[in-house]
Amino acid sequence: MVRTDRPCPFITLGRLFFWKCLILFALGLVGFVVALFNFRNTPLDRPVTKGLYRVSRNPQQFMLLVVGLGISVAIGSWLALLMLLLGLVFTYRKLLAEEASCLRQYGDAYRAYMERVPRYFLFF
């Protein structure tokens, strides 16, 4: 039987730090959904350049990173943070392959897009 008279030792809802991490998670989730709609509403014969894609070539992946970071820090798990960082290595390689594919498919239009929009956001 589970005791309910003590709070969970890993997540303390009263802590301000936890709520900041929860906000980070929520912002990442909202950003991911917005990026999905931006992607979905673009014709297949053009690269996605509207919405969040105006400031990042990979907003979906970046927002998933924000979601993972918010969760990892909120639960206080070094293992979750390590797994997130390990996943970044594979994600980076996938993004490079996607960009090469987009260059083949869209040509100069995607090359011009790459020159004016950073891979992640303005600070990367």
Summary of the structure (lengths in Angstrom):
residues: 124
radius of gyration: 18.2
end to end distance: 49.3
largest distance: 63.6
contacts: 319
relative contact order: 0.14
helix: 67%
strand: 0%
